[in-house]
Amino acid sequence: GCSSCPPADKLMGELARRGDLVTLTYPVDYWDYLGWRDTLASPDYGARQRAYAEARGDRAVYTPQIVVNGSGHVVGSDRGALQAELDKQAPLPVTVDLEMAGDLLEVHVDGALPASVKMATIYFVFVSRPVEVEIDRGENSGRSVTYHHVVRGIRAIGMWEGGPASYRLPASEMRKMKAGHCAVLVQVEPGGRPGMILGAAMQ
């Protein structure tokens, strides 16, 4: 909906091609009043963004916004700020291997939890292939924008308490969600809010 977003969407397309990152797009719906209803958005993603801000304690909610590893955040079109934030991040401490095994999505997780953390949530995230949207109204009227790694659904499939563990989900779930990719997140959730990402992978 807003004119600030297409540059961020373009940057996201570049990030999606990098092999060293797991990138996810969560379209929010709170700018729909500008004249164009975001056809990919979900109120759940706006709630997730607010929950990140509450967990950080800064209440910084804006678009376009990139949240890095569940903690740092930058303006979504600011390459320099993003690279500086990525440079500050330590390597993720948990290994995640995701594979399609016949009719199953299978994930293997291994590593150690941070000393202050008792458990983390394992999420399967269903992700679309690139989606091109023609925008008829609002600030971006007349433009065609391509969105990358758009999240179509999130499912918590277990809790992890450290060490080697495996989780499975039927591959048919990807077809139900019309997903071209699947990602796995190992995420700490302090106070029930999304927090630090400990490990991630995408298939």
Stockholm file with secondary structure:
# STOCKHOLM 1.0

chainA/1-203         GCSSCPPADKLMGELARRGDLVTLTYPVDYWDYLGWRDTLASPDYGARQRAYAEARGDRAVYTPQIVVNGSGHVVGSDRGALQAELDKQAPLPVTVDLEMAGDLLEVHVDGALPASVKMATIYFVFVSRPVEVEIDRGENSGRSVTYHHVVRGIRAIGMWEGGPASYRLPASEMRKMKAGHCAVLVQVEPGGRPGMILGAAMQ
#=GR chainA/1-203 SS CCTTHHHHHHHHHHHHTCTTCCCCBCCCCTTGGGSCCCTTCCHHHHHHHHHHHHHHTSCCCCSSEEEETTTEEEETTCHHHHHHHHHHSCCCSSEEEEEEETTEEEEEEESCCCTTCSCEEEEEEEECSCEEEECCSSTTTTCEEEECSBEEEEEEEEEECSSCEEEEEETHHHHHTTCSEEEEEEECCGGGSCCCEEEEEEC
#=GC SS_cons         CCTTHHHHHHHHHHHHTCTTCCCCBCCCCTTGGGSCCCTTCCHHHHHHHHHHHHHHTSCCCCSSEEEETTTEEEETTCHHHHHHHHHHSCCCSSEEEEEEETTEEEEEEESCCCTTCSCEEEEEEEECSCEEEECCSSTTTTCEEEECSBEEEEEEEEEECSSCEEEEEETHHHHHTTCSEEEEEEECCGGGSCCCEEEEEEC
//
